[in-house]
Amino acid sequence: MFQQTMLPTPIGPMLAVVSPDGLSGLEFDVPERATRLWTRLARFRPGSETRPGDGAAFGAIAEWLDAYFARRWDACAEPVALDLVGTPFERDVWNELMRLPPGMTTTYGAIAALLGRRDAARAVGAAVGANPVSLVVPCHRVVGASGSLTGYGGGLDRKEWLLRHEGALLL
């Protein structure tokens, strides 16, 4: 059973989805991202139902988002309980992303190298793009090999805003 709600942020509402075990989805209100999230959840958790959530189910993520947008990085160091659905490789990539502190960026190739798969930058890119929990799993911190901004499900304008919010140097 999943619960869902929309949570406000300074750069637009986010769809939040929780299971009894933790946060399973957090996406900016972009229709194709919501569709992709629901498809992923149905694939990995077939037969699960979804209903509107109550405030208590979303308290931890709402507090985390408040801390993030207030730049209280210490309060964001420990993410909320997560219930991520994905392949083992995707989860390995997401775990590497969660090691990146605010303001630090990396590249697809660097993550591939950390995973011992130097030739897997494109696969890393696909895993980054499949991340169902934006911000908490900070996929916005991945840039191109040249340091340029690359795709982001919430839109490149939001990616740039998030990196500037964190104090990342942009080319």
Secondary structure, DSSP 8 states (H G I E B T S, - for coil): -EEEEEE--TT--EEEEEETTEEEEEEES-HHHHHHHHHHHHHHSTT--EEE--GGGGHHHHHHHHHHHTT-HHHHSS---B-----HHHHHHHHHHHT--TT--EEHHHHHHHTT-TT-HHHHHHHHHT-SBTTTS-GGGEE-TTS-----TT-HHHHHHHHHHHT----
